[in-house]
């Protein structure tokens, strides 16, 4: 599935599902809300988007910057009775690997194939976050607020919400909708345990 330069990519399955490229809404993040079916329940999931330029020098700089970013937020915990531990992610690339990447990007075939596969990146990556909502539009709106817990966790890991993909899978089956609210935590626990989204703090 190639997301590419479109704001919205419709999926064949499940019926009614689609991916929004959050960088492609000129009116800002909240302008995507009108594209989410009103008062519909369903599942949503955030992924990284790789909207890289085609210019070789700009592509190289952006790629190296993203490759060397911390990939996870800092985690802290206690080992009783004496220790507090902290885990931080690190990522770096050797000078030799930088030179290889820069040289490879001069090859038009390599560059175009890399950009093409990155446009299909949703197929290869673990979700950043998965949620279940009785009202998708209302829930997504709370996540998009600048002070929302999810957005703040993204910011901690240097992930710009404007550079993400949002997968929406609405549910149009009223017989299922009637039971969803009581079981919402079960949906989220199952998804979290199966897919290990990076920014889920708790299970269910």
KERODO-720699 format. One record per residue: residue in one letter; y, x, z of N, C-alpha, C in turn. Coordinates in Angstrom, 3 decimals, always signed. Layout:
<sites>
  residuo      n.yy      n.xx      n.zz     ca.yy     ca.xx     ca.zz      c.yy      c.xx      c.zz
        A         Y         X         Z         Y         X         Z         Y         X         Z
...
</sites>
This chain:
<sites>
  residuo      n.yy      n.xx      n.zz     ca.yy     ca.xx     ca.zz      c.yy      c.xx      c.zz
        X    -1.177    +0.838    +0.000    +0.000    +0.000    +0.000    +1.239    +0.882    +0.000
        X    +2.072    +0.748    -1.021    +3.295    +1.530    -1.135    +4.460    +0.677    -0.662
        X    +5.160    +1.133    +0.382    +6.316    +0.394    +0.880    +7.556    +0.801    +0.106
        X    +7.773    +2.109    -0.030    +8.828    +2.622    -0.899   +10.221    +2.116    -0.575
        X   +10.974    +1.735    -1.626   +12.395    +1.411    -1.471   +12.672    -0.064    -1.235
        X   +11.651    -0.886    -1.074   +11.875    -2.315    -0.868   +12.081    -2.617    +0.604
        X   +12.954    -3.594    +0.881   +13.161    -4.015    +2.269   +11.917    -4.721    +2.794
        X   +11.266    -5.514    +1.926   +10.093    -6.284    +2.350    +8.976    -6.113    +1.330
        X    +7.784    -5.835    +1.834    +6.588    -5.750    +0.998    +5.603    -6.809    +1.478
        X    +5.282    -7.765    +0.618    +4.321    -8.811    +0.973    +2.895    -8.258    +0.879
        X    +2.037    -8.664    +1.782    +0.642    -8.261    +1.771    -0.224    -9.425    +1.283
        X    -1.317    -9.090    +0.624    -2.235   -10.129    +0.168    -3.029   -10.718    +1.325
        X    -3.405    -9.881    +2.242    -4.176   -10.304    +3.409    -3.640    -9.588    +4.635
        X    -3.572   -10.243    +5.785    -3.765   -11.674    +6.010    -2.659   -12.486    +5.338
        X    -2.934   -13.729    +5.046    -1.990   -14.589    +4.346    -0.668   -14.671    +5.105
        X    +0.426   -14.503    +4.379    +1.755   -14.625    +4.969    +2.270   -13.364    +5.641
        X    +1.468   -12.311    +5.699    +1.897   -11.086    +6.370    +2.754   -10.226    +5.447
        X    +3.605    -9.402    +6.060    +4.508    -8.555    +5.276    +4.973    -7.376    +6.125
        X    +5.492    -6.351    +5.442    +6.037    -5.161    +6.094    +7.521    -5.080    +5.784
        X    +8.322    -4.824    +6.818    +9.761    -4.642    +6.629   +10.116    -3.175    +6.842
        X   +10.814    -2.599    +5.865   +11.340    -1.243    +5.991   +12.723    -1.367    +6.615
        X   +12.830    -1.006    +7.895   +14.038    -1.301    +8.653   +15.272    -0.551    +8.138
        X   +15.076    +0.490    +7.360   +16.222    +1.237    +6.821   +16.832    +0.560    +5.607
        X   +16.170    -0.464    +5.071   +16.598    -1.063    +3.805   +17.365    -2.368    +3.986
        X   +17.801    -2.654    +5.216   +18.604    -3.850    +5.455   +20.061    -3.426    +5.640
        X   +20.892    -3.584    +4.590   +22.272    -3.076    +4.647   +23.106    -3.731    +5.739
        X   +22.729    -4.932    +6.170   +23.480    -5.622    +7.212   +23.130    -5.168    +8.613
        X   +22.253    -4.165    +8.738   +21.839    -3.685   +10.056   +20.498    -4.263   +10.469
        X   +19.981    -3.766   +11.582   +18.642    -4.142   +12.021   +18.483    -5.644   +12.201
        X   +19.462    -6.294   +12.822   +19.322    -7.720   +13.109   +19.287    -8.594   +11.863
        X   +19.725    -8.046   +10.725   +19.696    -8.841    +9.498   +18.273    -9.092    +9.013
        X   +17.301    -8.380    +9.585   +15.904    -8.619    +9.206   +15.361    -9.894    +9.845
        X   +16.029   -10.381   +10.892   +15.475   -11.502   +11.664   +15.339   -12.775   +10.836
        X   +16.263   -12.977    +9.894   +16.203   -14.180    +9.062   +14.981   -14.204    +8.157
        X   +14.354   -13.057    +7.980   +13.174   -12.988    +7.108   +11.880   -13.276    +7.853
        X   +11.966   -13.419    +9.171   +10.787   -13.734    +9.982   +10.706   -15.247   +10.129
        X    +9.565   -15.855    +9.825    +9.456   -17.317    +9.910    +9.904   -17.842   +11.270
        X   +10.744   -18.888   +11.253   +11.279   -19.450   +12.492   +10.170   -20.092   +13.325
        X   +10.223   -19.848   +14.627    +9.328   -20.472   +15.601    +7.845   -20.280   +15.268
        X    +7.528   -19.159   +14.641    +6.119   -18.881   +14.338    +5.594   -17.834   +15.309
        X    +4.336   -17.987   +15.681    +3.688   -17.004   +16.540    +3.016   -15.960   +15.666
        X    +2.488   -14.919   +16.297    +1.772   -13.918   +15.521    +1.772   -12.556   +16.173
        X    +1.350   -11.581   +15.410    +1.228   -10.197   +15.860    +2.235    -9.355   +15.083
        X    +2.804    -8.352   +15.739    +3.727    -7.446   +15.066    +3.414    -6.017   +15.499
        X    +3.737    -5.079   +14.639    +3.425    -3.682   +14.944    +4.446    -2.771   +14.279
        X    +4.887    -1.767   +15.039    +5.852    -0.799   +14.518    +5.149    +0.483   +14.092
        X    +5.645    +1.072   +12.986    +5.139    +2.336   +12.459    +6.333    +3.208   +12.075
        X    +6.100    +4.508   +11.976    +7.139    +5.403   +11.461    +7.336    +5.168    +9.957
        X    +8.576    +5.302    +9.520    +8.883    +5.278    +8.081    +9.361    +6.670    +7.685
        X    +9.013    +7.075    +6.483    +9.411    +8.397    +5.998   +10.242    +8.205    +4.733
        X   +11.525    +7.961    +4.938   +12.433    +7.704    +3.820   +13.101    +9.014    +3.411
        X   +12.337    +9.871    +2.754   +12.825   +11.205    +2.445   +13.555   +11.245    +1.102
        X   +14.570   +12.107    +0.995   +15.262   +12.288    -0.293   +14.388   +13.071    -1.274
        X   +14.689   +12.943    -2.558   +13.911   +13.658    -3.576   +14.449   +15.061    -3.829
        X   +15.702   +15.300    -3.505   +16.280   +16.638    -3.656   +15.480   +17.628    -2.804
        X   +15.042   +18.730    -3.410   +14.118   +19.657    -2.750   +14.689   +20.230    -1.459
        X   +15.924   +20.702    -1.495   +16.503   +21.323    -0.294   +16.650   +20.311    +0.839
        X   +17.147   +19.110    +0.510   +17.300   +18.072    +1.531   +15.944   +17.628    +2.060
        X   +14.975   +17.496    +1.166   +13.623   +17.108    +1.569   +13.032   +18.137    +2.512
        X   +13.173   +19.412    +2.172   +12.626   +20.482    +3.022   +13.240   +20.426    +4.429
        X   +14.561   +20.283    +4.510   +15.234   +20.261    +5.823   +14.773   +19.069    +6.653
        X   +14.712   +17.888    +6.034   +14.287   +16.690    +6.755   +12.834   +16.789    +7.189
        X   +11.994   +17.344    +6.317   +10.572   +17.452    +6.615   +10.336   +18.401    +7.785
        X   +10.963   +19.561    +7.756   +10.802   +20.531    +8.850   +11.322   +19.944   +10.155
        X   +12.452   +19.265   +10.079   +13.023   +18.642   +11.284   +12.027   +17.653   +11.903
        X   +11.410   +16.818   +11.063   +10.459   +15.827   +11.572    +9.160   +16.470   +12.050
        X    +8.719   +17.516   +11.365    +7.471   +18.176   +11.768    +7.617   +18.852   +13.133
        X    +8.836   +19.308   +13.440    +9.040   +20.032   +14.696    +9.529   +19.147   +15.844
        X    +9.764   +17.871   +15.579   +10.195   +16.970   +16.644    +9.083   +16.787   +17.673
        X    +9.478   +16.532   +18.914    +8.496   +16.103   +19.909    +7.898   +14.777   +19.447
        X    +6.608   +14.639   +19.621    +5.932   +13.456   +19.097    +5.720   +12.369   +20.140
        X    +5.839   +12.705   +21.418    +5.542   +11.750   +22.473    +6.620   +11.808   +23.542
        X    +6.831   +10.698   +24.223    +7.761   +10.693   +25.338    +7.123   +11.429   +26.507
        X    +7.980   +11.947   +27.384    +7.481   +12.663   +28.556    +6.767   +11.696   +29.491
        X    +5.640   +12.134   +30.031    +4.874   +11.321   +30.989    +4.826   +12.057   +32.320
        X    +5.061   +11.311   +33.406    +4.999   +11.893   +34.738    +4.009   +11.126   +35.596
        X    +3.419   +11.847   +36.562    +2.478   +11.195   +37.462    +2.248   +12.049   +38.689
        X    +1.445   +11.527   +39.596    +1.179   +12.210   +40.861    -0.297   +12.546   +40.977
        X    -0.554   +13.733   +41.494    -1.900   +14.108   +41.916    -1.804   +14.282   +43.435
        X    -2.296   +13.291   +44.146    -2.147   +13.280   +45.603    -2.981   +14.389   +46.235
        X    -2.495   +14.967   +47.325    -1.273   +14.586   +48.044    -0.093   +15.488   +47.737
        X    -0.263   +16.545   +46.926    +0.771   +17.591   +46.874    +1.522   +17.734   +45.548
        X    +1.011   +17.136   +44.455    +1.548   +17.505   +43.149    +2.173   +16.322   +42.405
        X    +3.246   +16.647   +41.696    +3.766   +15.761   +40.664    +3.632   +16.515   +39.353
        X    +3.052   +15.874   +38.362    +2.836   +16.547   +37.076    +3.684   +15.880   +35.999
        X    +4.034   +16.676   +35.014    +4.822   +16.187   +33.901    +4.230   +16.738   +32.605
        X    +4.085   +15.878   +31.615    +3.571   +16.295   +30.310    +4.643   +16.077   +29.258
        X    +4.951   +17.130   +28.500    +5.906   +17.034   +27.396    +5.224   +17.528   +26.134
        X    +5.513   +16.868   +25.024    +4.922   +17.325   +23.766    +5.787   +18.428   +23.159
        X    +5.143   +19.341   +22.465    +5.838   +20.400   +21.733    +5.251   +20.496   +20.337
        X    +6.092   +20.868   +19.409    +5.627   +21.041   +18.041    +6.474   +22.126   +17.387
        X    +5.842   +23.068   +16.748    +6.592   +24.112   +16.052    +5.774   +24.594   +14.855
        X    +6.483   +25.226   +13.924    +5.856   +25.697   +12.691    +6.212   +27.168   +12.527
        X    +5.223   +27.963   +12.186    +5.455   +29.401   +12.011    +6.335   +29.652   +10.789
        X    +6.973   +30.817   +10.757    +7.809   +31.190    +9.612    +6.987   +31.226    +8.327
        X    +5.743   +31.718    +8.445    +4.876   +31.774    +7.264    +4.591   +30.397    +6.696
        X    +4.335   +29.408    +7.579    +4.051   +28.046    +7.110    +5.312   +27.404    +6.533
        X    +6.467   +27.708    +7.106    +7.726   +27.199    +6.559    +7.920   +27.663    +5.114
        X    +7.642   +28.970    +4.901    +7.804   +29.524    +3.554    +6.844   +28.868    +2.566
        X    +5.610   +28.622    +3.010    +4.630   +27.953    +2.136    +5.072   +26.543    +1.779
        X    +5.595   +25.825    +2.767    +6.061   +24.460    +2.512    +7.229   +24.478    +1.527
        X    +8.179   +25.385    +1.755    +9.346   +25.456    +0.876    +8.943   +25.786    -0.560
        X    +8.012   +26.721    -0.704    +7.540   +27.092    -2.039    +6.787   +25.940    -2.701
        X    +5.952   +25.248    -1.920    +5.162   +24.140    -2.477    +6.061   +23.006    -2.969
        X    +7.174   +22.777    -2.274    +8.073   +21.694    -2.671    +8.783   +21.980    -3.993
        X    +8.793   +23.257    -4.418    +9.354   +23.599    -5.730    +8.459   +23.091    -6.856
        X    +7.192   +22.855    -6.530    +6.228   +22.320    -7.502    +6.436   +20.809    -7.589
        X    +6.905   +20.334    -8.746    +7.233   +18.917    -8.920    +6.029   +18.013    -8.645
        X    +4.844   +18.458    -9.063    +3.639   +17.651    -8.843    +3.341   +17.486    -7.360
        X    +3.415   +18.586    -6.608    +3.174   +18.536    -5.166    +4.209   +17.643    -4.491
        X    +5.477   +17.865    -4.836    +6.558   +17.101    -4.199    +6.385   +15.597    -4.438
        X    +6.139   +15.208    -5.701    +6.014   +13.781    -6.026    +4.799   +13.154    -5.355
        X    +3.696   +13.898    -5.298    +2.498   +13.356    -4.661    +2.708   +13.212    -3.158
        X    +3.374   +14.187    -2.544    +3.668   +14.109    -1.115    +4.521   +12.884    -0.807
        X    +5.595   +12.692    -1.590    +6.472   +11.543    -1.357    +5.736   +10.226    -1.566
        X    +4.857   +10.193    -2.563    +4.088    +8.984    -2.832    +3.162    +8.638    -1.671
        X    +2.474    +9.646    -1.139    +1.561    +9.375    -0.023    +2.338    +9.003    +1.239
        X    +3.518    +9.603    +1.441    +4.321    +9.248    +2.610    +4.870    +7.831    +2.505
        X    +5.074    +7.341    +1.300    +5.475    +5.940    +1.117    +4.343    +4.980    +1.474
        X    +3.119    +5.498    +1.510    +1.967    +4.695    +1.919    +1.521    +5.062    +3.332
        X    +2.428    +5.648    +4.108    +2.051    +6.230    +5.398    +1.512    +5.213    +6.395
        X    +1.882    +3.963    +6.259    +1.390    +2.946    +7.186    -0.145    +2.894    +7.184
        X    -0.743    +3.256    +6.054    -2.210    +3.245    +5.951    -2.859    +4.371    +6.744
        X    -2.105    +5.426    +7.058    -2.699    +6.620    +7.654    -2.401    +6.799    +9.140
        X    -1.415    +6.100    +9.657    -0.931    +6.441   +10.995    -1.311    +5.429   +12.064
        X    -1.334    +5.918   +13.294    -1.529    +5.069   +14.460    -0.246    +4.282   +14.707
        X    -0.332    +3.023   +15.096    +0.891    +2.260   +15.366    +1.684    +2.876   +16.510
        X    +3.000    +2.732   +16.434    +3.846    +3.131   +17.557    +3.744    +2.096   +18.680
        X    +3.674    +0.828   +18.293    +3.654    -0.247   +19.272    +3.054    -1.487   +18.624
        X    +2.251    -2.237   +19.370    +1.691    -3.505   +18.894    +2.022    -4.583   +19.915
        X    +2.465    -5.732   +19.437    +2.763    -6.832   +20.341    +2.256    -8.151   +19.801
        X    +2.187    -9.120   +20.693    +1.783   -10.487   +20.357    +2.863   -11.407   +20.890
        X    +3.319   -12.370   +20.094    +4.423   -13.227   +20.524    +4.203   -14.671   +20.095
        X    +4.611   -15.589   +20.972    +4.592   -17.011   +20.635    +5.713   -17.331   +19.662
        X    +6.849   -16.633   +19.810    +7.979   -16.780   +18.889    +8.335   -15.389   +18.376
        X    +7.848   -15.050   +17.187    +8.031   -13.706   +16.640    +9.505   -13.331   +16.497
        X   +10.293   -14.237   +15.951   +11.705   -13.913   +15.701   +12.426   -13.602   +17.012
        X   +12.190   -14.424   +18.025   +12.836   -14.222   +19.327   +12.400   -12.910   +19.957
        X   +11.088   -12.590   +19.891   +10.591   -11.361   +20.501   +11.130   -10.124   +19.791
        X   +11.124   -10.147   +18.455   +11.632    -8.996   +17.701   +13.107    -8.781   +17.998
        X   +13.862    -9.870   +18.146   +15.291    -9.753   +18.461   +15.488    -9.015   +19.783
        X   +14.643    -9.300   +20.788   +14.787    -8.598   +22.074   +14.477    -7.116   +21.917
        X   +13.507    -6.758   +21.083   +13.178    -5.348   +20.866   +14.293    -4.600   +20.136
        X   +15.024    -5.304   +19.272   +16.076    -4.652   +18.481   +17.349    -4.404   +19.281
        X   +17.499    -5.051   +20.425   +18.694    -4.832   +21.250   +18.796    -3.360   +21.632
        X   +20.011    -2.832   +21.648   +20.204    -1.397   +21.875   +19.690    -0.924   +23.225
        X   +19.656    -1.810   +24.215   +19.195    -1.408   +25.540   +17.782    -1.920   +25.848
        X   +17.044    -2.323   +24.820   +15.688    -2.821   +25.062   +14.790    -1.669   +25.518
        X   +13.804    -1.943   +26.390   +12.901    -0.881   +26.844   +12.195    -0.164   +25.694
        X   +11.762    -0.929   +24.682   +11.064    -0.287   +23.559   +12.001    +0.635   +22.800
        X   +13.209    +0.182   +22.542   +14.154    +1.016   +21.789   +14.521    +2.270   +22.576
        X   +14.656    +2.145   +23.891   +14.955    +3.313   +24.718   +13.790    +4.304   +24.709
        X   +12.551    +3.790   +24.684   +11.393    +4.696   +24.618   +11.350    +5.398   +23.261
        X   +11.690    +4.677   +22.191   +11.797    +5.311   +20.874   +12.840    +6.422   +20.906
        X   +14.003    +6.130   +21.494   +15.083    +7.110   +21.553   +14.639    +8.369   +22.296
        X   +13.874    +8.196   +23.381   +13.374    +9.341   +24.146   +12.546   +10.274   +23.279
        X   +11.820    +9.700   +22.331   +10.959   +10.498   +21.454   +11.635   +10.816   +20.129
        X   +12.967   +10.658   +20.064   +13.757   +10.961   +18.861   +13.296   +10.160   +17.657
        X   +12.912    +8.894   +17.887   +12.543    +7.996   +16.792   +13.663    +6.975   +16.635
        X   +14.293    +6.988   +15.478   +15.357    +6.042   +15.162   +14.709    +4.744   +14.694
        X   +14.996    +3.634   +15.369   +14.374    +2.369   +14.977   +14.735    +1.983   +13.546
        X   +15.852    +2.522   +13.038   +16.222    +2.243   +11.648   +15.297    +2.960   +10.670
        X   +14.533    +3.925   +11.161   +13.590    +4.662   +10.315   +12.148    +4.291   +10.681
        X   +11.924    +2.969   +10.773   +10.578    +2.483   +11.087   +10.168    +1.392   +10.109
        X    +8.881    +1.109   +10.124    +8.315    -0.021    +9.392    +7.840    -1.036   +10.421
        X    +8.074    -2.308   +10.150    +7.637    -3.366   +11.055    +6.689    -4.294   +10.313
        X    +5.441    -4.291   +10.758    +4.410    -5.163   +10.175    +4.414    -6.487   +10.923
        X    +4.514    -7.587   +10.188    +4.513    -8.930   +10.767    +3.296    -9.691   +10.232
        X    +2.488   -10.217   +11.144    +1.331   -11.036   +10.758    +1.482   -12.390   +11.448
        X    +2.150   -13.352   +10.788    +2.371   -14.656   +11.415    +1.062   -15.444   +11.499
        X    +1.027   -16.383   +12.446    -0.115   -17.283   +12.578    +0.353   -18.698   +12.248
        X    -0.263   -19.293   +11.242    +0.122   -20.641   +10.830    -0.926   -21.679   +11.220
        X    -1.926   -21.264   +11.996    -3.010   -22.163   +12.390    -2.659   -22.818   +13.726
        X    -2.289   -24.093   +13.694    -1.847   -24.778   +14.909    -2.957   -24.878   +15.947
        X    -4.204   -24.932   +15.513    -5.307   -25.035   +16.476    -5.430   -23.762   +17.304
        X    -5.030   -22.615   +16.724    -5.048   -21.354   +17.460    -3.793   -21.234   +18.316
        X    -2.661   -21.668   +17.763    -1.385   -21.530   +18.462    -1.418   -22.192   +19.831
        X    -2.122   -23.294   +19.948    -2.162   -24.036   +21.207    -2.725   -23.201   +22.350
        X    -3.553   -22.205   +22.051    -4.195   -21.391   +23.089    -3.549   -20.017   +23.258
        X    -2.590   -19.687   +22.408    -2.089   -18.309   +22.360    -1.336   -17.887   +23.618
        X    -0.513   -18.780   +24.144    +0.352   -18.376   +25.251    -0.458   -17.909   +26.449
        X    -1.511   -18.646   +26.799    -2.320   -18.290   +27.963    -3.107   -17.008   +27.729
        X    -3.343   -16.651   +26.475    -4.196   -15.504   +26.168    -3.429   -14.320   +25.579
        X    -2.102   -14.378   +25.638    -1.289   -13.327   +25.007    -1.618   -11.947   +25.561
        X    -1.827   -11.846   +26.881    -2.119   -10.545   +27.472    -3.466   -10.009   +26.999
        X    -4.409   -10.921   +26.698    -5.711   -10.475   +26.202    -5.593    -9.897   +24.800
        X    -4.806   -10.557   +23.948    -4.566   -10.015   +22.614    -4.026    -8.590   +22.725
        X    -2.975    -8.424   +23.560    -2.313    -7.118   +23.646    -3.238    -6.063   +24.237
        X    -4.082    -6.454   +25.198    -5.008    -5.474   +25.762    -6.050    -5.035   +24.738
        X    -6.568    -5.988   +23.982    -7.564    -5.651   +22.950    -6.955    -4.725   +21.905
        X    -5.758    -5.073   +21.406    -5.109    -4.234   +20.400    -4.797    -2.846   +20.954
        X    -4.303    -2.787   +22.191    -3.930    -1.498   +22.775    -5.143    -0.603   +22.971
        X    -6.254    -1.174   +23.427    -7.450    -0.362   +23.649    -8.099    +0.076   +22.339
        X    -7.994    -0.753   +21.306    -8.608    -0.396   +20.020    -7.758    +0.604   +19.233
        X    -6.425    +0.454   +19.268    -5.564    +1.218   +18.363    -4.709    +2.271   +19.053
        X    -4.689    +2.308   +20.390    -3.953    +3.318   +21.164    -2.525    +3.532   +20.677
        X    -1.708    +2.482   +20.631    -0.316    +2.669   +20.203    +0.424    +3.583   +21.174
        X    +1.211    +4.462   +20.622    +1.847    +5.528   +21.378    +2.814    +5.031   +22.453
        X    +3.474    +3.893   +22.210    +4.541    +3.442   +23.105    +4.150    +2.233   +23.948
        X    +2.884    +1.935   +24.027    +2.442    +0.912   +24.968    +2.324    +1.548   +26.344
        X    +3.012    +0.955   +27.311    +3.023    +1.510   +28.665    +1.852    +0.981   +29.480
        X    +1.495    -0.277   +29.256    +0.397    -0.861   +30.017    -0.544    -1.576   +29.069
        X    -1.730    -1.850   +29.541    -2.721    -2.578   +28.749    -2.679    -4.052   +29.142
        X    -2.314    -4.919   +28.176    -2.287    -6.342   +28.456    -1.157    -6.754   +29.360
</sites>
